[in-house]
Amino acid sequence: RGKNIAFHVNAGSTDYWISLLIEFEDGEGDIGSMHIRQAGSKEWIAMKHIWGANWCVTRGPLKGPFSVKLTTLSNNKTLSATDVIPQKWVPKATYTSRLNFSPVL
């Protein structure tokens, strides 16, 4: 609580398979869907929920920087982090957004 949402690029991620771990989300904390948008595109690509807070997309080659959109399961609140993952992203790195859901009190 009190931190912004961060996206950890999981080990083994490539331009064709990107896996992200969501960290520090406040609010309901239950992400219902996650989408990624690559550089120069208007298309949001649905990511697949793997387990826990891990999501992936198997489509490529994908080109950064990437924007990420999160939607909560319980109330369909959406946040979009524009260009949160840089063009020269690397596996095992964590990229922090400037956003978070409102905390549940």
Phi, psi and omega per residue, in radians:
R1 nan 2.423 -3.137
G2 1.602 -0.062 3.094
K3 -1.872 2.833 3.062
N4 -1.533 2.725 3.127
I5 -1.084 2.403 3.099
A6 -2.181 2.689 3.130
F7 -2.124 2.022 3.110
H8 -1.668 2.148 3.091
V9 -1.422 2.013 -3.061
N10 -1.208 2.642 3.090
A11 -0.968 2.496 3.120
G12 1.597 -0.135 3.126
S13 -1.150 2.487 3.126
T14 -2.375 -3.088 3.072
D15 -1.162 -0.259 -3.105
Y16 -1.876 -0.284 -3.134
W17 -2.543 1.875 -3.133
I18 -2.006 2.214 3.109
S19 -2.065 2.255 -3.113
L20 -2.121 2.452 3.010
L21 -1.873 2.189 3.113
I22 -1.495 2.281 3.131
E23 -2.172 2.575 2.976
F24 1.183 0.458 3.115
E25 -1.355 2.326 3.104
D26 -1.635 -2.923 3.110
G27 1.282 -2.477 -3.120
E28 -1.111 -0.502 3.101
G29 1.203 0.254 -3.095
D30 -2.094 1.712 -3.089
I31 -1.404 2.178 -3.134
G32 -1.614 -0.521 3.080
S33 -2.686 2.688 -3.139
M34 -2.463 2.366 3.141
H35 -2.267 2.676 3.112
I36 -2.218 2.517 3.091
R37 -2.249 2.244 -3.106
Q38 -1.548 2.950 -3.110
A39 -0.976 2.384 3.049
G40 1.281 0.169 -3.112
S41 -2.040 2.674 3.027
K42 -1.814 -0.074 -3.062
E43 -1.514 2.214 3.006
W44 -1.560 2.150 -3.130
I45 -1.709 2.189 3.129
A46 -1.170 2.349 3.049
M47 -1.694 2.667 -3.136
K48 -1.673 2.334 3.091
H49 -1.311 2.124 -3.140
I50 -1.563 -1.085 3.099
W51 -2.966 2.711 3.120
G52 0.919 -2.183 3.136
A53 -1.836 0.421 -3.123
N54 -1.771 2.310 -3.129
W55 -2.324 2.658 3.126
C56 -2.515 2.855 3.024
V57 -2.382 2.356 -3.134
T58 -2.072 1.337 -3.117
R59 -2.710 2.325 -3.110
G60 -3.031 -3.080 0.126
P61 -1.302 2.482 3.118
L62 -1.792 2.492 -3.061
K63 -2.127 2.207 3.083
G64 -1.415 2.965 0.097
P65 -1.268 2.710 -3.116
F66 -1.929 2.435 2.946
S67 -1.768 2.568 -3.115
V68 -2.225 2.348 3.126
K69 -2.070 2.224 3.124
L70 -1.995 2.437 3.063
T71 -2.248 2.278 -3.140
T72 -1.298 2.630 -3.133
L73 -1.294 -0.741 -2.992
S74 -1.290 -0.702 -3.040
N75 -2.294 0.195 3.087
N76 0.994 0.537 3.026
K77 -1.316 2.428 -3.084
T78 -2.137 2.422 3.002
L79 -2.208 2.432 3.079
S80 -2.127 2.120 3.102
A81 -1.752 1.836 -3.061
T82 -1.332 2.243 3.091
D83 0.866 0.677 -3.083
V84 -1.255 -0.505 3.109
I85 -1.861 2.085 -2.977
P86 -1.232 2.940 -3.139
Q87 -1.015 -0.728 -3.107
K88 -1.762 0.923 3.134
W89 -1.173 2.756 3.097
V90 -2.375 2.570 3.052
P91 -1.040 2.615 3.117
K92 1.316 0.074 3.102
A93 -1.658 2.681 3.096
T94 -2.048 2.307 -3.117
Y95 -2.080 2.173 -3.039
T96 -1.713 2.361 3.095
S97 -1.524 -3.088 3.046
R98 -1.918 0.340 -2.998
L99 -2.201 2.775 2.914
N100 -2.863 2.761 3.055
F101 -1.283 2.709 3.092
S102 -1.126 2.313 -3.134
P103 -1.154 2.580 3.054
V104 -1.516 2.196 -3.098
L105 -1.656 nan nan
